[in-house]
Amino acid sequence: MPAGLLELFLTGLLHMTPDVQQPSEEDKKVADEFKAQGNDLMRKEQYKEALDCYSRAIEKDRANAVYYSNRAAAYSKMNEQEKAIDDCLMALRIDPNYSKAYGRKGLAHTALNQHRDAIHCYKKALELDPSNDSYKNNLELAEQQLRETGDPGAGPGGALGGGMNLGGMDIGSLLNNPTLMNMATSMMSNPQMQQM
């Protein structure tokens, strides 16, 4: 990838913002009620119903990262890890410092045996919330699983571009960077970027 394209790509990522309108106070209140119902349903292990409540909360307030993160937890419980990852990415677009979204994204990657991605997520979650024992334990487990599997291809594109190097740029490293790959996926699914 020529340096100019990478620079354009990274610049585009920096200027991406979620298309969200600010909800009214009434919408925020209704959304919070849906979230509370969803949380109660999660405790009762009624994951599909909880997911529906979180989706309704999102319909009322698309600017709240918590709703996306909670829906990601419901998706994970229903073994829909890709959807969980998508919701975590949306939560992180809204609030890049939301540690719980990184933690939940790490859990989804772990369930998909994407240990390198999981490790990256847990490390970021720990940067934001250093005293969280769950993140520490999950990081240790992901590192252990990576050692045990010895999977050099763990994570997106891991088996691709291994030693490829174009113009001083190590494409293999770029493809193994979970943050860059997640941003690329997010950017490529944005209709505004597809028109560039």
JOJO-V606276 format. One line per field, one symbol per residue. ss: DSSP state (2 for helix, 1 for strand, 0 for the rest). Layout:
ss = ???
This chain:
ss = 0022222222222200000000002222222222222222222000222222222222220000222222222222200022222222222222000022222222222220002222222222222200002222222222222222200000000000000011001122222002222222222200222200
